C-alpha cells in the first residue's frame, strides 16, 4: 500500500475537539506519530493497540519507521502544520505521498486573537531549531510587529536580552504560554527589561511590539561614529571607499560575506545594515578586534556577525559557512597566500575585493590572480581629501 499521511493540527488543549470525520479517522487508524507533547495529549484517545512513532531527531530514523509502515499514518502537529510545520517536512521528504492537512490556529494566531491585535502587517519569525538570522533582519529593518515562534534556547527571556544587547529597547513584548489550555494558559504584555529577567512555561510564543519608531542609520555611517583601534583614524575603511567596496562585493539577500581583517568592523556592520539577511563571518588577528566589533555592532544595532579571532592563515575553515564574497581588509604581508587559501573555499562566480594603498599590494594582487583561477576586474582609482589614493581591486573566481 502506498504511504500516505493525514497531518492534524492541535494546540495545548488537553481534550481537543475534532470534526466527526477526523474522529472517525483516529478511531479506525493504527499508526500515529507526533512529538512527546502531542502524545501526552492524544494517548487516551488512540485506539487499543495503536502504534506511536515519536518525532525526534535525527529525523532520518523517523522516516525509516514511516517507510516500514507502508500505509496510512496519522500525524499530530502543532497549530497549522504548513506554518513552519511538519507537513512541510513530509512534503519535502515524501514528494509522491498523498498528504492531507487538518489545521487549527497556530500559536501566534491565538496570541493575536487573545490580544485583539490585527496581524496582517506582522512579520513572522521562527526561532524553533533555527538561528537568530530572521529575527536580526526584522530588527535591523525596523519591523513594527514581530511574531516569534520560540524553543527552549530561543525563549522570550533570551529574545528580550538580545534586543537589549543591541539597543532595541523601543519594543515591548507580549507572551503567550500554554495557549489553548483552559487551565494553564497565560498571557502577559510587559517591557523587554522585565521579560529578560523572567522564565516562562513551555510551550510559548511571543510578539515584539514597537513602542516608538526609530529611523535607521542612513547608508554610509559616519566614520567618527565608530569606535576605532587605539584612536587611530587610519585604521578604518573610510565611508566612501566602504560603500563602493560593498557595491563591488555584489551582495544579495542570500550572500555569505567573509570580512578578513575587520579591525573596527565597519565593512561588516555597513554590509549587515544594507543587507540584513546575509551571513557574515569576520576575521581579525588582533584580540582587541573582538571588543571593538562587540561595541560597534551594539552601537549600530547589527546582531548576527560571527567573529573569528586569530591568524587567518592558521584557521580551520571547514565549519564556517562558505563565502560568496570576500573583503580583504588586511593580509599581514601574506596576500598571495591568503588569496590562495580563500580561492579554495570560494565558489565559481564568487569574488574577492580589497583596497590597495601601495603599488606593492597592487602587484601582489595581480600576481595572485595570474597564479590562481581568478579573473581581475577593472580597477577603481579613488582619492579622498588628504588621504593617499586608493585602488579598489576585485577578482572573480573562474
VEXTOR-139399 format. One record per residue (C-alpha): residue number from 1; residue in one letter; x negated, y negated, z negated. Coordinates in steps of 0.5 Angstrom, whole numbers. Example, Ala and Ser with C-alpha at 12.3 -4.5 7.8 and 13.67 -1.06 7.14 Angstrom:
BEGIN
 num residu     X     Y     Z
   1      A   -25     9   -16
   2      S   -27     2   -14
***
This chain:
BEGIN
 num residu     X     Y     Z
   1      X     0     0     0
   2      X    -3    -7     2
   3      X    -5   -11    -4
   4      X     0   -17    -6
   5      X     1   -22   -11
   6      X     6   -26   -15
   7      X     3   -31   -19
   8      X     8   -34   -24
   9      X     6   -41   -28
  10      X     7   -41   -35
  11      X     6   -46   -41
  12      X     4   -46   -48
  13      X    12   -44   -50
  14      X    12   -37   -54
  15      X    18   -35   -50
  16      X    18   -38   -43
  17      X    25   -38   -39
  18      X    24   -35   -32
  19      X    30   -34   -26
  20      X    33   -28   -26
  21      X    30   -25   -20
  22      X    23   -27   -24
  23      X    25   -23   -30
  24      X    27   -17   -25
  25      X    20   -17   -22
  26      X    17   -17   -29
  27      X    22   -11   -31
  28      X    20    -7   -25
  29      X    13    -8   -24
  30      X     7    -4   -27
  31      X     1    -8   -26
  32      X     0   -15   -29
  33      X    -6   -20   -30
  34      X    -8   -26   -33
  35      X   -12   -30   -39
  36      X   -12   -28   -46
  37      X    -7   -33   -48
  38      X    -3   -31   -42
  39      X    -3   -24   -45
  40      X    -1   -26   -52
  41      X     5   -30   -50
  42      X     7   -24   -45
  43      X     5   -18   -48
  44      X    12   -16   -52
  45      X    16   -18   -45
  46      X    12   -13   -41
  47      X    15    -6   -39
  48      X    13     0   -43
  49      X     6     3   -40
  50      X     4    -3   -36
  51      X    -3    -4   -34
  52      X    -6   -11   -36
  53      X   -12   -14   -33
  54      X   -16   -19   -36
  55      X   -18   -25   -32
  56      X   -25   -26   -35
  57      X   -32   -28   -32
  58      X   -35   -25   -28
  59      X   -29   -25   -23
  60      X   -32   -20   -19
  61      X   -30   -15   -24
  62      X   -23   -17   -24
  63      X   -23   -17   -16
  64      X   -25   -10   -16
  65      X   -20    -8   -21
  66      X   -15   -11   -17
  67      X   -17    -7   -11
  68      X   -17    -1   -14
  69      X    -9    -2   -16
  70      X    -7    -2    -8
  71      X    -1    -5    -9
  72      X     3   -11   -12
  73      X     0   -15   -18
  74      X     4   -20   -22
  75      X    -1   -25   -25
  76      X     1   -30   -30
  77      X    -3   -37   -30
  78      X    -2   -44   -33
  79      X     2   -49   -30
  80      X     2   -50   -23
  81      X    -2   -44   -20
  82      X    -4   -48   -14
  83      X    -6   -54   -18
  84      X   -14   -52   -20
  85      X   -11   -46   -21
  86      X   -12   -38   -20
  87      X    -7   -38   -14
  88      X   -12   -42   -10
  89      X   -18   -37   -12
  90      X   -14   -31   -10
  91      X   -12   -34    -3
  92      X   -20   -35    -2
  93      X   -22   -28    -4
  94      X   -16   -24    -1
  95      X   -14   -28     5
  96      X   -10   -23     8
  97      X    -6   -21     2
  98      X     1   -24     1
  99      X     2   -29    -5
 100      X     8   -31    -8
 101      X     8   -37   -13
 102      X    13   -39   -18
 103      X    10   -45   -21
 104      X    12   -49   -27
 105      X    10   -56   -29
 106      X     2   -57   -30
 107      X     0   -60   -37
 108      X    -2   -66   -34
 109      X     5   -67   -31
 110      X     8   -65   -38
 111      X     4   -70   -42
 112      X     6   -76   -37
 113      X    13   -74   -38
 114      X    12   -74   -46
 115      X     9   -81   -45
 116      X    15   -83   -40
 117      X     9   -85   -35
 118      X     9   -86   -28
 119      X     3   -81   -25
 120      X     4   -83   -17
 121      X    -2   -87   -18
 122      X    -6   -83   -23
 123      X   -13   -80   -21
 124      X   -13   -72   -23
 125      X   -20   -69   -25
 126      X   -21   -62   -27
 127      X   -27   -61   -32
 128      X   -25   -54   -33
 129      X   -31   -50   -32
 130      X   -34   -56   -28
 131      X   -39   -61   -28
 132      X   -38   -68   -30
 133      X   -38   -71   -23
 134      X   -31   -72   -21
 135      X   -30   -76   -28
 136      X   -36   -80   -27
 137      X   -34   -82   -20
 138      X   -27   -84   -23
 139      X   -30   -88   -28
 140      X   -35   -92   -23
 141      X   -30   -94   -18
 142      X   -25   -96   -24
 143      X   -19   -92   -23
 144      X   -14   -94   -28
 145      X   -11   -88   -30
 146      X   -15   -81   -30
 147      X   -12   -75   -32
 148      X   -17   -70   -34
 149      X   -16   -62   -35
 150      X   -21   -60   -41
 151      X   -24   -54   -43
 152      X   -28   -52   -50
 153      X   -34   -56   -47
 154      X   -31   -62   -44
 155      X   -26   -64   -50
 156      X   -22   -70   -51
 157      X   -28   -72   -56
 158      X   -34   -71   -51
 159      X   -30   -74   -46
 160      X   -29   -80   -50
 161      X   -36   -80   -52
 162      X   -38   -80   -45
 163      X   -34   -86   -44
 164      X   -37   -90   -50
 165      X   -44   -88   -48
 166      X   -44   -91   -41
 167      X   -40   -97   -43
 168      X   -33   -95   -41
 169      X   -29   -98   -48
 170      X   -24  -101   -44
 171      X   -20   -95   -44
 172      X   -15   -91   -49
 173      X   -14   -84   -49
 174      X    -7   -80   -49
 175      X    -8   -73   -51
 176      X    -3   -67   -51
 177      X    -4   -61   -55
 178      X     0   -54   -54
 179      X     4   -57   -49
 180      X    11   -53   -48
 181      X    10   -50   -55
 182      X    16   -53   -59
 183      X    12   -51   -66
 184      X     5   -54   -65
 185      X     6   -59   -59
 186      X     3   -65   -61
 187      X     2   -72   -57
 188      X    -2   -78   -59
 189      X    -5   -84   -56
 190      X   -11   -87   -59
 191      X   -17   -91   -58
 192      X   -23   -87   -55
 193      X   -27   -89   -61
 194      X   -22   -85   -65
 195      X   -22   -80   -60
 196      X   -30   -79   -60
 197      X   -29   -77   -68
 198      X   -24   -72   -68
 199      X   -23   -65   -66
 200      X   -16   -63   -62
 201      X   -13   -56   -62
 202      X   -14   -52   -55
 203      X   -11   -52   -50
 204      X   -10   -59   -49
 205      X   -11   -64   -43
 206      X   -12   -72   -44
 207      X   -10   -78   -40
 208      X   -15   -84   -40
 209      X   -11   -91   -39
 210      X   -15   -97   -37
 211      X   -13  -103   -42
 212      X   -17  -108   -38
 213      X   -19  -109   -31
 214      X   -27  -110   -30
 215      X   -30  -112   -24
 216      X   -35  -107   -21
 217      X   -42  -110   -21
 218      X   -43  -112   -14
 219      X   -47  -109    -8
 220      X   -54  -111   -10
 221      X   -55  -111   -17
 222      X   -60  -117   -19
 223      X   -67  -115   -21
 224      X   -67  -119   -27
 225      X   -61  -115   -30
 226      X   -65  -108   -30
 227      X   -70  -106   -36
 228      X   -77  -105   -33
 229      X   -83  -102   -34
 230      X   -87  -106   -39
 231      X   -84  -112   -37
 232      X   -88  -112   -30
 233      X   -83  -114   -25
 234      X   -87  -111   -19
 235      X   -85  -104   -22
 236      X   -78  -104   -19
 237      X   -76  -104   -12
 238      X   -73  -111   -10
 239      X   -66  -111    -9
 240      X   -66  -113    -1
 241      X   -71  -107     0
 242      X   -67  -103    -5
 243      X   -61  -104    -1
 244      X   -64  -103     6
 245      X   -67   -97     4
 246      X   -61   -94     1
 247      X   -58   -95     8
 248      X   -64   -92    11
 249      X   -62   -85     7
 250      X   -56   -84    11
 251      X   -52   -82     4
 252      X   -45   -80     5
 253      X   -40   -77     0
 254      X   -43   -70    -1
 255      X   -50   -72    -1
 256      X   -56   -70    -5
 257      X   -61   -75    -7
 258      X   -68   -74   -10
 259      X   -71   -80   -12
 260      X   -78   -78   -13
 261      X   -82   -83   -18
 262      X   -76   -87   -20
 263      X   -79   -92   -25
 264      X   -73   -96   -27
 265      X   -68   -92   -24
 266      X   -66   -98   -19
 267      X   -65   -94   -13
 268      X   -61   -88   -16
 269      X   -57   -93   -20
 270      X   -55   -97   -14
 271      X   -54   -91   -10
 272      X   -49   -88   -15
 273      X   -45   -94   -15
 274      X   -45   -95    -8
 275      X   -43   -87    -7
 276      X   -40   -85   -14
 277      X   -39   -77   -12
 278      X   -46   -76    -9
 279      X   -51   -72   -14
 280      X   -58   -75   -16
 281      X   -64   -72   -18
 282      X   -69   -77   -20
 283      X   -76   -75   -22
 284      X   -82   -79   -26
 285      X   -88   -77   -28
 286      X   -89   -83   -34
 287      X   -85   -81   -40
 288      X   -83   -88   -41
 289      X   -78   -87   -35
 290      X   -73   -83   -39
 291      X   -72   -88   -44
 292      X   -71   -93   -38
 293      X   -67   -89   -34
 294      X   -62   -88   -40
 295      X   -62   -95   -42
 296      X   -61   -97   -35
 297      X   -55   -92   -33
 298      X   -52   -94   -39
 299      X   -52  -101   -38
 300      X   -49  -101   -31
 301      X   -44   -95   -32
 302      X   -47   -90   -28
 303      X   -47   -83   -31
 304      X   -49   -76   -28
 305      X   -56   -78   -25
 306      X   -60   -72   -27
 307      X   -68   -74   -29
 308      X   -74   -69   -29
 309      X   -80   -72   -33
 310      X   -87   -70   -31
 311      X   -91   -69   -25
 312      X   -87   -68   -19
 313      X   -93   -63   -16
 314      X   -92   -58   -21
 315      X   -85   -58   -22
 316      X   -81   -52   -20
 317      X   -75   -54   -16
 318      X   -71   -47   -15
 319      X   -66   -49   -20
 320      X   -64   -56   -17
 321      X   -59   -58   -12
 322      X   -63   -58    -5
 323      X   -63   -65    -3
 324      X   -60   -68     4
 325      X   -64   -75     3
 326      X   -71   -76    -1
 327      X   -73   -83    -3
 328      X   -81   -83    -5
 329      X   -82   -89   -10
 330      X   -89   -86   -12
 331      X   -93   -81   -10
 332      X  -100   -82   -14
 333      X  -104   -81    -8
 334      X  -102   -75    -6
 335      X   -97   -77    -1
 336      X   -98   -72     4
 337      X   -98   -66    -1
 338      X   -91   -69    -4
 339      X   -88   -69     3
 340      X   -90   -62     5
 341      X   -87   -60    -2
 342      X   -81   -64     0
 343      X   -81   -61     7
 344      X   -80   -54     4
 345      X   -73   -56     1
 346      X   -70   -61     6
 347      X   -65   -58    11
 348      X   -66   -59    18
 349      X   -63   -66    19
 350      X   -65   -69    12
 351      X   -69   -75    11
 352      X   -75   -78     7
 353      X   -75   -85     6
 354      X   -81   -89     3
 355      X   -83   -97     2
 356      X   -90   -97     5
 357      X   -94  -103     2
 358      X  -101  -102     5
 359      X  -104   -99    12
 360      X  -106   -93     8
 361      X  -100   -91     6
 362      X   -97   -92    13
 363      X  -103   -88    16
 364      X  -102   -82    11
 365      X   -94   -82    12
 366      X   -96   -82    20
 367      X  -101   -76    19
 368      X   -96   -72    14
 369      X   -90   -73    20
 370      X   -95   -70    25
 371      X   -97   -64    21
 372      X   -90   -62    19
 373      X   -83   -61    22
 374      X   -82   -69    21
 375      X   -80   -74    26
 376      X   -82   -81    24
 377      X   -76   -86    26
 378      X   -78   -94    28
 379      X   -81   -97    22
 380      X   -78  -104    19
 381      X   -82  -109    17
 382      X   -80  -114    12
 383      X   -82  -120     8
 384      X   -79  -123     2
 385      X   -81  -129    -2
 386      X   -88  -129    -4
 387      X   -89  -121    -4
 388      X   -93  -117     0
 389      X   -90  -115     7
 390      X   -86  -108     6
 391      X   -85  -103    12
 392      X   -79   -98    11
 393      X   -81   -92    13
 394      X   -76   -86    15
 395      X   -77   -79    18
 396      X   -72   -74    19
 397      X   -73   -66    19
 398      X   -73   -62    25
***
